[in-house]
Amino acid sequence: MRTYRTSTGQFSERPFYKDDEVDRMCSDALTQNGLMPSEPGPVRIDRFVEKHFNIAVIYEAIGSGVLGFTSFGERGVASMHIDDPNDGNPVSERRVRSTLAHEAGHGLMHAHLFCAEFNRGNLFGGDADVSQEKVLCREPRTGYDGRWWELQANMAIGALLMPRELLLKAMEPFVERQGIFQTPLLREARRGEAISAMSELFDVNAPVARIRIDSFFKVGAEKQLTL
């Protein structure tokens, strides 16, 4: 992790994480807690949150478009609240898993920002969803809106629910090896099939699987190889 200078907010620097740093951070955390699956399959994200942060997740009806929020104290994550529709719908249950991973991302990447020596509201540019004690996470917005902490927490969703090495192993039946470097290629004709299969295997909703797969197997790569 490194920091970069900014002209907004009280502080001159903000944390910045590369994709591989987030992957490594999340995989290390899962492994350290004994919750990295030995084979591709669902990660016990609820158990990870409870064990890593030493808290009990609070499931409740939050409403107002808020999917969840994490409260922080001087020692880091103090509590985690997840909006749970409790409707038995698999899509809803997977959304809860994604929200848990998102909130865990805040805990892994941002807890230090909420320590007593920081003016926490100003650090996040005075955003209405960030107080001195917690950060609210709402339904995803279209495009990047400057809320860098939400973008970073979203990076943790795929990294925690679909760990890199497990995903690449699971994707082997769908990819071909191209050229002298045996570069893995996912043909567009099989992308939809792969997204559906990974969604079921890792117990995530299709958009999560699509974003994660696209990050490793770029859309349009097949066309580039034919030019």
N, C-alpha and C positions, 0 to 999 in steps of 0.2 A: 504494500500500500504506500502511496505517496500523496502529497498534497499539492495543490496548485493555487495560484493567486487569483483572487476575485475582487471586484470593486463593489460588490453588493454585500449587505449584512455587516455586522460589527467586525468580524474577523477577516484577515487578509488571505487566509488559506482554508481550503476545504479538502476532505479526504477524497481520493480518487482510487478506484480499484479496476484493474484490468480483468478481462473475462477469465483468464487462466488463474489469476489470484483468487477470484471468488470460487472457482472450481476447486482449487487446492484447499482453501480455507474450509469450505463446506465438507469436502471429502475427509479432511483431517479431523474435523469435529465429529462426523459420524463414526469414523474409525475409533477415535479416542473414547467414545461412549459405547462402543461395542454394538453399534446399530447400522454398520455398513453391511448390506446383504452380501452373502458369498456368491450369489448368482443374480442375474437381472430379475428384478421383481420389486414389489412395493416397499418403500422405506417406511418404517414406523415413525412417522414424523411427529405424532403426538407424544410418543415416548421419548423421542429425542429432545423435544422442547422441555419436557418435565425434568429429564435427567440432566441435560446440559446446563439449564438455567436454575435448576433446583426450585421449581415452582409447580403449582397445579394450575392447569389451563382452566379458565372460567368460560363455559359455553352459555350464552344467553342471547336473548332477542335484543339487539342493539338498535336496529332501525336507522332511519335517516340516511340510507345509502352507505352506512359505515360497515365495512366487512369485518373489521377488528381493530384493536388498538393495543399497544404495549405501554405499560407504565414503568417508569424508571425511578430508581433511587440512587443514592450516592454510591452504592455498590454494584450498580448495573440494573438488569431486568428485575423488576419487583413483582409484576404480574402481567398476564397476557389474557385478553378478552377476545373471544371469537363469536361473531354473529352466527348462530346455528338455527336454521329454519326448522330442523328436526322433522322433515317431511318424508324421510325415507327415500327420497329421490337420489339416484346415483350421481347425477350431475351436481346436486347440492352438496353431497358428501365429499365429492372430489374438490368442489370449490372450497370447502372447509380445509381440506388438506393443503390446497394452494395458499390459503390465507395463513395457515400455521407456518408454512415455509417462508412466506413473505415477512411475517412478524419475526420469525427466527433470524431472518436477514438483518432486520433492524437491530436485533440483539447482538448479532455477531459483528456488525460493521459500525454501529452507531452508539452503542452503550457508553463508550468513553466520552461522547459529546455531551452527555447528560450529567457528568460529574459536577460536583459542587462548584468547581472553579470556573465553569463556563456559564455565561449568560445565555441560557438555552433558547429562549425565544428569539433573540437577535441572531443567533447562529443560523437559524433557518429562515432568515429574512422576514421575521414577523408573520409567517404564514398562520392563518387562522386555525389550521388543523394541528399545529404544534404548540404545546404549552411548555412550561418549565418541567412538567412531570410526565407527559405522554405525547405520542404521535398517533393521530387517527389515520386510518387507511380506508379509502373509499373505493367505489367501483372504478375500474381503470378508465382513464381519460384518453382521448384520441391524440396521439402524437406526444412529443415531449413538451412539457409546459414549464420547465425550469425547476421542478421539484426533484432535485437531484437525489435526495434521500429516498424517494419512492422508486426512482429508476434503479438505484443500487439494490434496494430490497427486492425488487422484481427479479434481479439477476440471480438471487439466491433460490428462487422457486425451482427453476430447472436444475440448478446445481445440487440442491438437496433432494429433490424428488426423483431426479433422473441423473444420478452421478455419472460423470464423464466415461469412466472405464466400463461401467455396466451398460451404459447406452451404446457405446461403440461395439461392445461384444454382442449385444442383442440385435444390432443393425446389420451384422455380417451377412445374414441371408438375403438382405435387400440391396447390398452394394456390389459393385464390380470393381476390379482392380485394373487401373489403366496406366500404360506407359512403363518406362524402365524403373520408375520410382514406385510403381504399384500404388498409385494414388487412388484412394477409395472414391467411387462415384455413385451417387444415387440418381438413377434415371428418373425423369419427371413422370414417366408412365407408372412408376412404382411408389412415388412419394405419398400419394393418398393412402395406399395400402400400408405403407410403413407407419404413417402417422396413426392410423387406426390400430395397428398391432401394438405399437409402443404405448398408446393411450391405455389399452387394456392391460398390458403387461405391468406397467408401472402405476396403474390406478390413478391416472390423471385425466383431466378433460382434454379433448382434442386440441384446443388452442395452445395449451401448455406443451403438449407433445410437438406440435408444429413448430413453435418458436424454438424449442430446444433442438430439434432435428435440423431446422434451417440454419442454426448457428454453426453446425459442424459440416453440413452438406448444403452448400450455397445453391440457391435457386439460380438457374442459368449456367451452372458449371458445365453441364453436358453440351450446351451450344458452343461454349468457348473452346472445348476440346475438338470441335469439328471445324473451326475456322482455319 
